[in-house]
């Protein structure tokens, strides 16, 4: 018997030669299908997302109270005022995020960016809070100040830049789908 080509296998192979696998072709996911699958998660986030900055603010107040102990023993108005001012300063990132979330369209890009910022700043704040509770209370002001600087000066612009990039990509995708380019908006 000769080892020639099998015409049935060659014909089947030739028919599939022009077709590339979907994973190789770089098929994009169907965004409507993804949106449908994540609908419950997005609804839950839009309903309860504003509680996130409130939770982190309450945690910050609790840790600040545990360290400062402003109402124990004799109360000096100067110390109480200083503690209140310091605590309000620590609440700045969460108050800003909550203000943005309450004024933005729920579930929109600005709202989601504020939620992301709140979560990142809150996790950073919790890590600092846990570190401060485990160490000497004398180093607490420096730790809190450094965390505040990172939250406000570093983290807020990074979140805003990421939101800006997401907006650019979504605009270009939308314009590409409609067949328009950026110059002919």
N, C-alpha and C positions, 0 to 999 in steps of 0.2 A: 504494500500500500504506500502510496506516495504521501509525503508530508505537505501537500499543497494547501492552499487557502480554502477555508470553508465558506461557501458563498452566502450562507444564511447569517453567519456571525459577521462577515465583512459588511453585509448590507445593513445590519443593525448598528454596527459601529459607525458606518458612514452617516447614518441618519442622525446620530447623536453627536457627531463631530462638530457641527455648527452651534450646538447648544452648550452654553457654559453653565456650570453650577451656580445657583443663586448666591451662595456665600462668596463666590469668587467674583461675581458680577457687581458686588457692592450694593445690593438691593437695600434701599432705605426702608426703615420701619414705617408702617402706615400710622401716621400721627393721629388719625381719628380713632384707630383701634387702641392706641396707647392711651389716649385721652379717656376713652370709654373704660378701660381697665383700671385707671387710677382715679376715677370719679369719686369714689367713697373717701379715699385718702385726702384728695384735694378739698372735698366738702368739710371733712373733719378739721383740716388745717385752717380753713377759712372761718369756721365757727369758733374754734378754741385757740387759734394762733395768738390772739391778743392777750391771752392769759400768760403767755410765756414771759414777756417783759415784767409783768406784775409779779410772777413767781420769783424771778431773779431779784427784783427790787425788794420783795419781802425777805428773801434770804440774806441780802446785803444788810438790811436793817437789823435782822436777828443777829448776825455775826458782829456787826458794829456795836450793838447793845451788849452782847456777851463780852466783848473786849473792853469797851469803854465804861460799861456799868454806870450810865449817867444818873440813874435814879436811886442808887443804893447809898445808904448813909446820909450824910449831910450834903445837900445840893448847893453847889456854888453856881450862881447864874452865869458867870463867865465860862466855866467849864461846860455847863449844859449848852450854852450858845455855841461854843466851839465844837462840841460834839455834834450838835444839830447841823451846823454849817458843813462839817466834814462829811456827815452822812448824806446830806443833800447833794454834795459834790460827787460822792460815789454813786448816787442814783441818776446822774446826768445821762449816761448812755441808755439806760432803760426808759427814762422819761422821754428822751428824744425818739427812741424807737416806737414807744407807745403813741406818742403824738403823731408820728408819721403814719402808723398803722390805722389810727382812728380817722385820719383825714384822707387816706388814699383809697382807691377802689379795692375792695376786699378780694384777695386772690390775684391781683394784678402784679406787675413787675416791681413797682415801688413797694407795695405791701410785702411781697415775698422777700425783697431785699432787706427791708426793715426787720422782718422776722428772722432771716438768716443772721443779720448783724446782732440781733438780740440774743440769739442762741449762742453764737460764737463769743460775744462779750460776756454772756452769763456763765458759760463754761469756764472761760478764763478767770472770771471773778470767783467762781466756786473753787477753782484750784488754788487761787491766792488765799481765799478765805480758809480753806482747809490747812494750807501751809502756815497761815498766821495763827490759827487756833492751836497748832502743835508746837509753836515756837514761843519765844519771849515776846510778851505784849509790847515791849519797848520798840521792837522793829516793825510793828504793825503800820504806823503811819507811812513809812518808806515803802513798804510792800503795797499798801493800798494806793499810794500815789503813783507808783510805777505801773500798777495794773490799770489805773485810770488813764495814764498817758498812752499805754498800748491800746486800750479800748477806743479812745477818742481820736488820737492822732495817727495811729497806724491802721487799726481795724476798720474804722468808718470809711476812710478813702479807698481802702482795698475793696470793700463791699460795693461802694459806689462805682468803682472802676469795673468790677465784674458785671454789675447791672448794665453799665454803659456798653460793654462788649456784647452782652446777651442781646441788648436792643439792636445793636448794629447787625449782628448775625441774623436775628429774626427779621429785620427789615430787608436785608439782602436776600434772604430765602423767600420772603413774600414777593419781593420785586422780581426775582428770578422766576418764580412760579407764574407771575402774570405776564412775563415777557418784557418787562420794562427794565431800563437800566437807571443808575443813580442820576445821570445827567438830565434825563427827561422826566423827572418827577413832576 
